[in-house]
């Protein structure tokens, strides 16, 4: 699933940036399993969200200019009957319901 891949990618990117060991954009792209252009897009997306990322040509790494933390997680769980009713605008979904059409 793309969402899980994206979360894992952002978490790995954050770890590498925090440790100042991303390498050059080409190496980072290989580590993340994406294109170099997509690396630039990810970094720009984070910058647009005011994440203080910069690149050092001397050290060949991205790094945070200020201490910064990114926490992304996803949890999956079944909904209670009350949550299902609220989510479906009050309609109760019965998985045993069958629709018959007469032609």
C-alpha positions, 0 to 999 in steps of 0.5 A, spaced: 500 500 500 502 506 497 500 510 504 505 505 508 511 506 503 510 513 504 510 513 511 516 508 512 520 513 507 518 519 511 520 516 517 527 513 514 528 520 511 527 523 518 532 518 521 538 519 515 537 527 516 537 527 523 543 523 523 546 527 518 548 521 513 543 522 507 549 522 502 548 526 496 541 526 493 543 520 488 545 516 494 539 518 498 534 516 492 537 509 492 536 508 499 529 510 499 528 507 492 525 513 489 528 517 483 533 523 485 527 528 482 522 525 487 527 526 493 527 533 491 520 533 491 520 530 498 525 535 501 521 541 498 514 538 501 517 538 507 520 545 507 513 548 505 511 545 511 516 549 515 521 543 516 528 546 517 532 542 512 538 544 508 543 541 504 551 541 505 555 540 499 561 540 503 558 534 508 554 531 502 548 531 506 541 534 508 541 536 515 536 540 520 538 547 521 534 547 528 532 541 532 526 537 529 522 531 530 517 528 525 513 522 528 508 519 523 504 513 525 498 509 523 494 504 527 488 500 524 483 497 528 476 495 527 470 500 529 465 499 534 458 499 532 457 507 535 463 509 530 460 505 524 454 509 525 457 515 526 462 514 520 456 512 515 451 518 517 447 513 521 446 508 516 448 501 519 451 496 514 449 489 515 454 485 512 449 479 511 445 484 507 443 482 499 441 486 494 436 483 489 434 487 483 428 485 479 428 486 471 
